[in-house]
Amino acid sequence: MAATRQSDAHASLAEEALTPTASANPSEPTGPKVQEPYKLSRTRFVLIFLSIMLMVFLFALDQLIVVTAIPKITTQFHSLTQISWISNGFFLTLLAFNLAFAQWTMIFPAKHACLFAITIFEIGSLLCGVAPNMTILILGRAIAGIGGSGIFNSALMLITEMTTMAERARLMGFFGVVFAVASVTGPLIGGAVTDHASWRWCFYINLPIGGFACALIVILVPTRAPYGRADTYKGYGWHMLHQLLACDWVGIAIILGWGCVSILVMQEGGVTKNWKNASIIVMFILIPILPAVFIAWEFYMGPNAMMPIRVFKRPVVICAAVISCCIQAPFVSLAQYLAEGYQALYHTSATRAGILLLPMIIVNVAVLITAGRILARFGRPWPLMLTGPAIICIGSGLLYSVKATDSKSYPMGYSAFLGFGCGLVLQNVIILAQYEFRNEPQYVTLGTGAITFCGFIGRLYGIGIGGSVFENMIPVNITKYAPTLSPEITTQVRDNALAVWTSVPDDLRPAVLEAYTKTLGAVYLIGVPWAAIALIAALFLGNIKMDMRLSHGRAPPADVEAPAEGAKHAANAEPLMIPSEGAVAEAQAIEMEQLEVDKEKGKGKQE
């Protein structure tokens, strides 16, 4: 009877996870199953892929659609001092919960994690739309950020479950395409609905799009075991509550604290508070201390950590994480200040500035798709990783050289270098991490989450450092080139690009434009050290050869660290994310008993 029950349990488990291909080498050690991609019709595959892209577009659009609505929001709520938290509230929780969702997608199926994330995102968007004051609006943005982190992570895992490595390399470029399209359409849509309806529709528009994406996911996407846990996933039960309680909640709090102090330093340092202010100094001290505390805590948490240290024991993952951070930083920062420059230097509207970004976006989209195909064809990421940062350095240097008297065709052409360099790298770093753990599928989710986490750090610091440089240097340069301009107008120029044309006297405008050009040049030049660090990391990557034709099979068992002694909060919980050798052995024992039962049935039929 016991054997029969175990046989039934194994059969039930097999129904939830697709059966893997056996290892080509019988002498290889067995381990967690590497799940085969979905067996889908071409039409269904395309529909699922489009629904995932719609979901990612929703997430990407929300980051930029609110930009053109901010002036009217601050006017209605009379809260100019809280303006930065409309964006920072979103990015803060996006950063903090990115790794948490990577951990949760190893407890729950990616489909269910995706639906949960969209629901949280929709709740945050609805709260923003009905917000009666700035506090509720910022709270809604923070909730939307939590959902956004889950949308991005679960989208990556759904693509991973649907595709082989070679297919994934070709398709990952479309993530960048969606972000590029959203970066152009976001401000345009935001400006249109703000001018012709209400700024609240910048958030209400998420509701029907998210609802439609949810419906497609529910109908089209099969439910399967979390990636890499086909052997150990038991379905829904009380054990999941123990796993959730054992999650790295303290780690989330540490990242939230680190994100807050980082934002406040870059936002207030030299602008609202002197750099020698005690609070600024304390926050500067905390910026390196909190990551050290986080790393120590991850060691303490052992297998229950949301960023297991084992993930970063691979040099390839470290290099990919550094490259991801240092490429995302200049891309988002320079794109934002290019739009500012078009408005200030050439007196264009926000809509027109978005159109002038098209050369950079179009080149970026084309290169993203092409780079993915090159990697899938040749399996050599090193040339792409070296060339991308080098081209970004060239593009940043050329943008720094732009003069106030140059036509807009100069920054438009130079920005194409930025789009080209970033396109070679942006999505391929994720493929690098996934390929590194091709034989340890239980780490694929965490490896992917680590790369995206570092990319979000780059976005946060890219925008923050760029903003700090701009806000600190614009008054200095105006004082240098237009010393007779009043402090009130200087503040207006710092806060609003169009103030150069609406508030500055005609006789002082050429001098102010010169000051603005020098300030933007300093911001553009920041792209050089970011890209240089990425280039150095790429040098350490080495000329590895990725076999994109690898079939799925069994991976060797993971050498998992035991939980740190004294981890009382997790003492009664199951090993959270990564299957232990005992769990793998238990699954194998069930398989052996299943085979014996089948043999006995066969003998019975022969008799």
Secondary structure, 3 states (H helix, E strand, C coil): CHHHHHHHHHHHHHHHCCCCCCCCCCCCCCCCECCCCCCCCHHHHHHHHHHHHHHHHHHHHHHHCCHHHHHHHHHHHCCHHHCCHHHHHHHHHHHHCHHHHHHHCCCCCHHHHHHHHHHHHHHHHHHHHHCCCHHHHHHHHHHHHHHHHHHHHHHHHHHHHHCCHHHHHHHCHHHHHHHHHHHHHHHHHHHHHHHHCCCCHHHHCHHHHHHHHHHHHHHHCCCCCCCCCCCCCCCCCCHHHHHHHCCCHHHHHHHHHHHHHHHHHHHHECCCECCCCHHHHHHHHHHHHHHHHHHHHHHHHHHHCCCCHHHHHCHHHHHHHHHHHHHHHHHHHHHHHHHHHHHHHHCCCHHHHHHHCHHHHHHHHHHHHHHHHHHHHHCCCHHHHHHHHHHHHHHHHHHHCCCCCCCCHHHHHHHHHHHHHHHHHCCHHHHHHHHHCCCCHHHHHHHHHHHHHHHHHHHHHHHHHHHHHHHHHHHHHHHHHCCCCCHHHHHHHHHCCCHHHHCCCHHHHHHHHHHHHHHHHHHHHCHHHHHHHHHHHHHHHCCCCCCCCCCCCECCCCCCCCCCCCCHHHCCCCCCCCCCHHHHHHHHHHHHHHHHHHHHHHHHHHC
